[in-house]
Amino acid sequence: MKRTGTKATTKTTHRSGRQRPAPPEDRSYKVLNKAVGTAQHRYDMIADGDRVCVGVSGGKDSLTLFWFLYERLSRIPISYTLFPCYVDPGFEDGFGGVLQDFFAQTGWPPLRVESTDCGIVAHSDANRENPCFLCSRLRRKRLFEVSAELDCNKLALGHHKDDIIESLFINMCYAGEISLMKPFLPMFGGKVTLVRPLALADEKDIQRFAGHLRFPEFKNPCPSAETSKRSEIKALLEALYRGNRKVKGNIFRSLSNVKTDYLL
Ligand SMILES: Nc1ncnc2c1ncn2[C@@H]1O[C@H](COP(=O)(O)OP(=O)(O)OP(=O)(O)O)[C@@H](O)[C@H]1O
C-alpha cells in the first residue's frame, strides 16, 4: 500500500461518535461536495432509512465516494446505513486484507471482502468475450447478491462524469448501441436501485481530492488493467478535450438533450 499526496487530515467527531476526517481545505472538496449534493437533489438518490451497499474497489473513485457518503451523514437531515463491499477478483497478491485494515484505521464501517474468481474466469481460455466485460458483469452480479443478502435497497458505485461519457463511446464503438451508465437505475422490479452519487463529478477533482486526503494506492493485480478498451477511449477523449475545453461539457449536456427525430 502506497500513500500519495502531501497533506495529512485532522479529525472531527462524527454524529455516530466516531472520528471522521475533516474536509480538506482544498477547492476539490467544495467542487465535489456540490456535485454530490446536486446529484442527490436531482435524482433523489439516497433517502432516509436506506441501506446502501457501496462497491469499493480500493481505487480513488470508490474511496472518495465512500468518504462523501460517510461524511455527509454527520450534517444532512436524513440517515442511512452504509455497507462497504470489496469483490476480490481472485488474483494472487490481492489487497483485500490491507483495504479492510485501512477502513478499520479510518474509523469507517467494516469492509466486507467477497472472495471470488471473477478475474481468473474472465481471463481463462473458456471465456471468448472481452475479459473486462465478463469480469465486470460477474463482479456486478456478486455485488447485487451481497446487496440482497444484506437487505440493501441501494447499491452505490463510484462512477463519475468521465466514466459516463466513456461508457457512451464504448457502447457505440464495441456494442453498436447508444446507451450509457445512468446515475439512478432501479433494477429487479425496484428491489434495489443502482446509484452513482459521483455522476456529476469530474475525475480530475476526484484525483485531486484523493491526493489531498492521502488515500492509499493499491496496485491492480489484473493483467488487463492497463490495456482495457476504456483506456483507448479515454486517450481519444482526452485528445478531444485538449483541443477545445468546451467539448466535455457539451458531450455531457448532449446526453440529456437527445433529438430522437434526428436518429435513424
Ligand atoms: N472489485 C470491486 N469490488 C467492489 N466494487 C467495485 C470493484 N471494482 C469496481 N467496483 C465499483 O465499480 C466502480 C467502477 O469501477 P471501475 O473498475 O470502473 O473503477 P474505477 O473507475 O477505476 O474506480 P475506482 O477508482 O473506484 O477503482 C468503482 O468505483 C466501484 O464502486
The ligand as an SDF file (V2000), in Angstrom:
LIG
                    3D

 31 33  0  0  0  0  0  0  0  0999 V2000
  -13.5780   -5.1640   -7.0170 N   0  0  0  0  0  0  0  0  0  0  0  0
  -14.5800   -4.3460   -6.7520 C   0  0  0  0  0  0  0  0  0  0  0  0
  -15.3310   -4.5270   -5.6530 N   0  0  0  0  0  0  0  0  0  0  0  0
  -16.3830   -3.7040   -5.3750 C   0  0  0  0  0  0  0  0  0  0  0  0
  -16.7340   -2.6690   -6.1560 N   0  0  0  0  0  0  0  0  0  0  0  0
  -16.0150   -2.4490   -7.2530 C   0  0  0  0  0  0  0  0  0  0  0  0
  -14.9000   -3.2600   -7.6160 C   0  0  0  0  0  0  0  0  0  0  0  0
  -14.3850   -2.7920   -8.7690 N   0  0  0  0  0  0  0  0  0  0  0  0
  -15.1370   -1.7360   -9.1100 C   0  0  0  0  0  0  0  0  0  0  0  0
  -16.1180   -1.5160   -8.2160 N   0  0  0  0  0  0  0  0  0  0  0  0
  -17.1370   -0.4510   -8.2330 C   0  0  0  0  0  0  0  0  0  0  0  0
  -17.3700   -0.0650   -9.5680 O   0  0  0  0  0  0  0  0  0  0  0  0
  -16.9380    1.2990   -9.7580 C   0  0  0  0  0  0  0  0  0  0  0  0
  -16.3030    1.4720  -11.1120 C   0  0  0  0  0  0  0  0  0  0  0  0
  -15.3030    0.5160  -11.2630 O   0  0  0  0  0  0  0  0  0  0  0  0
  -14.1020    0.6920  -12.2750 P   0  0  0  0  0  0  0  0  0  0  0  0
  -13.4230   -0.6040  -12.4000 O   0  0  0  0  0  0  0  0  0  0  0  0
  -14.5780    1.4070  -13.4780 O   0  0  0  0  0  0  0  0  0  0  0  0
  -13.1390    1.5220  -11.4010 O   0  0  0  0  0  0  0  0  0  0  0  0
  -12.5040    2.9410  -11.4770 P   0  0  0  0  0  0  0  0  0  0  0  0
  -13.1970    3.8530  -12.4500 O   0  0  0  0  0  0  0  0  0  0  0  0
  -11.0330    2.7530  -11.6090 O   0  0  0  0  0  0  0  0  0  0  0  0
  -12.9090    3.4080   -9.9950 O   0  0  0  0  0  0  0  0  0  0  0  0
  -12.0890    3.2200   -8.6910 P   0  0  0  0  0  0  0  0  0  0  0  0
  -11.1430    4.3820   -8.6750 O   0  0  0  0  0  0  0  0  0  0  0  0
  -13.0790    3.2330   -7.5800 O   0  0  0  0  0  0  0  0  0  0  0  0
  -11.3720    1.8760   -8.8460 O   0  0  0  0  0  0  0  0  0  0  0  0
  -15.9770    1.5710   -8.6170 C   0  0  0  0  0  0  0  0  0  0  0  0
  -15.9000    2.9490   -8.3290 O   0  0  0  0  0  0  0  0  0  0  0  0
  -16.6180    0.7870   -7.5000 C   0  0  0  0  0  0  0  0  0  0  0  0
  -17.7340    1.4620   -6.9410 O   0  0  0  0  0  0  0  0  0  0  0  0
  1  2  1  0
  2  3  1  0
  2  7  2  0
  3  4  2  0
  4  5  1  0
  5  6  2  0
  6  7  1  0
  6 10  1  0
  7  8  1  0
  8  9  2  0
  9 10  1  0
 10 11  1  0
 11 12  1  0
 11 30  1  0
 12 13  1  0
 13 14  1  0
 13 28  1  0
 14 15  1  0
 15 16  1  0
 16 17  2  0
 16 18  1  0
 16 19  1  0
 19 20  1  0
 20 21  2  0
 20 22  1  0
 20 23  1  0
 23 24  1  0
 24 25  2  0
 24 26  1  0
 24 27  1  0
 28 29  1  0
 28 30  1  0
 30 31  1  0
M  END
$$$$
